[in-house]
Amino acid sequence: MSSIHDPDCKLIRPSETYAGKQGFSYIEGISAESAGAKGIAMMLLTVPPGGRAKAHMHEAHETAIYVLSGEVDTYYGDRLQHFVVTKAGDMFYIPPGMPHLPVNRGKEPAVAVIARTDPNEQESVVLLPELEALVPA
């Protein structure tokens, strides 16, 4: 039996989108704001064909990505010198403080579930405009 001071389960039926600092629109999910989460955020991201995020990192928070459909090229590293292609069914981990920049170079939207250890989701986003030119258009 729960008391008034115990946390409660929350059902979230995503309907709203919000603009992330990274340059993409996210579908609202689990966060401190929506569910009272203390240690995690989870959202749905659709990257349109030709969509490109701003170079950024999440200062002190881990990111886990599960690609539902499409493909995304992600550049990562101190100078975005590493590259990986994630496809439907792939899981991709980004450690805290890792600069990265995802791009959808395909002809179809790419859809992914993203979870972070930052319940406020956008608070730890640090834009890295000095790295933008390192990734080809």
C-alpha positions as CSV (number, residue, x, y, z in Angstrom):
1,M,0.0,0.0,0.0
2,S,1.4,3.4,-0.9
3,S,1.2,6.6,1.1
4,I,0.9,10.1,-0.1
5,H,4.7,10.5,0.2
6,D,5.6,7.5,-2.1
7,P,6.3,8.0,-5.7
8,D,3.6,6.8,-8.1
9,C,3.6,5.2,-11.5
10,K,2.9,7.5,-14.4
11,L,1.4,6.8,-17.8
12,I,2.7,9.1,-20.5
13,R,0.9,9.2,-23.8
14,P,3.3,11.3,-25.9
15,S,1.5,14.0,-27.9
16,E,3.7,17.1,-27.5
17,T,7.0,17.9,-29.2
18,Y,9.7,20.2,-28.0
19,A,12.8,21.7,-29.6
20,G,16.0,20.4,-28.2
21,K,19.1,22.6,-28.1
22,Q,20.7,20.1,-30.4
23,G,18.5,21.2,-33.3
24,F,16.0,18.4,-33.4
25,S,12.4,18.2,-32.3
26,Y,11.7,15.4,-29.7
27,I,8.5,13.8,-28.7
28,E,7.9,14.3,-25.0
29,G,8.5,11.2,-22.9
30,I,9.6,10.3,-19.5
31,S,11.4,13.1,-17.6
32,A,11.5,15.0,-14.4
33,E,8.9,17.4,-15.8
34,S,6.5,14.8,-17.2
35,A,6.7,12.0,-14.6
36,G,8.8,13.2,-11.7
37,A,11.8,11.0,-12.8
38,K,14.8,11.4,-10.6
39,G,17.5,9.7,-12.7
40,I,16.4,9.0,-16.3
41,A,14.8,10.7,-19.3
42,M,13.4,8.8,-22.3
43,M,12.1,10.3,-25.5
44,L,11.3,9.5,-29.1
45,L,13.3,11.2,-31.9
46,T,12.5,11.3,-35.6
47,V,15.4,12.6,-37.7
48,P,14.1,13.6,-41.1
49,P,16.0,12.9,-44.3
50,G,18.8,15.4,-44.4
51,G,18.4,16.2,-40.7
52,R,21.6,17.2,-38.9
53,A,22.0,18.0,-35.2
54,K,24.3,20.6,-33.8
55,A,27.6,19.3,-32.5
56,H,27.1,18.8,-28.7
57,M,27.7,16.6,-25.7
58,H,25.9,15.8,-22.5
59,E,28.3,16.9,-19.8
60,A,27.8,14.3,-17.0
61,H,25.1,12.0,-18.4
62,E,25.0,8.8,-20.4
63,T,22.9,8.3,-23.4
64,A,21.5,5.0,-24.8
65,I,19.8,4.9,-28.2
66,Y,17.7,2.2,-29.8
67,V,17.1,2.7,-33.5
68,L,13.6,1.7,-34.5
69,S,13.9,2.5,-38.2
70,G,16.1,4.3,-40.8
71,E,19.8,5.0,-40.5
72,V,21.8,7.7,-38.8
73,D,25.5,8.6,-39.3
74,T,27.0,9.7,-36.0
75,Y,30.4,11.5,-35.7
76,Y,31.9,11.4,-32.3
77,G,35.2,12.1,-30.4
78,D,37.0,15.2,-29.3
79,R,37.3,16.3,-32.9
80,L,34.4,14.2,-34.2
81,Q,37.0,12.0,-35.8
82,H,35.1,8.7,-35.3
83,F,32.1,7.6,-37.3
84,V,29.4,5.0,-36.9
85,V,26.3,4.1,-38.9
86,T,23.3,3.0,-36.7
87,K,20.5,1.1,-38.3
88,A,17.1,-0.3,-37.3
89,G,17.7,-2.8,-34.4
90,D,21.0,-1.3,-33.3
91,M,21.7,0.1,-29.9
92,F,24.3,2.8,-29.4
93,Y,25.9,4.1,-26.2
94,I,27.4,7.5,-25.7
95,P,29.4,8.1,-22.5
96,P,29.2,11.4,-20.6
97,G,31.2,14.3,-22.0
98,M,31.5,12.7,-25.5
99,P,31.1,15.2,-28.3
100,H,28.8,13.9,-31.1
101,L,26.9,15.0,-34.1
102,P,24.2,12.8,-35.8
103,V,23.1,13.1,-39.4
104,N,20.5,11.4,-41.5
105,R,21.8,11.1,-45.0
106,G,19.2,8.6,-46.1
107,K,15.9,9.1,-48.0
108,E,13.7,7.9,-45.1
109,P,13.1,9.3,-41.6
110,A,15.1,7.7,-38.9
111,V,13.3,7.0,-35.6
112,A,14.9,6.2,-32.3
113,V,14.1,5.8,-28.6
114,I,16.7,7.8,-26.5
115,A,17.3,7.3,-22.8
116,R,19.6,9.5,-20.7
117,T,20.7,9.5,-17.1
118,D,19.6,13.2,-16.9
119,P,16.0,13.4,-15.8
120,N,15.8,17.0,-17.0
121,E,17.0,15.9,-20.4
122,Q,18.1,19.3,-21.8
123,E,20.0,20.6,-18.8
124,S,23.3,18.8,-19.5
125,V,23.4,19.6,-23.3
126,V,26.5,21.6,-24.2
127,L,26.6,22.9,-27.7
128,L,30.0,22.8,-29.4
129,P,29.8,25.1,-32.4
130,E,33.6,25.0,-32.9
131,L,33.2,21.4,-34.1
132,E,30.4,22.0,-36.7
133,A,32.7,22.5,-39.7
134,L,34.5,19.2,-39.0
135,V,31.6,17.1,-40.3
136,P,30.9,17.3,-44.1
137,A,27.5,18.6,-45.1
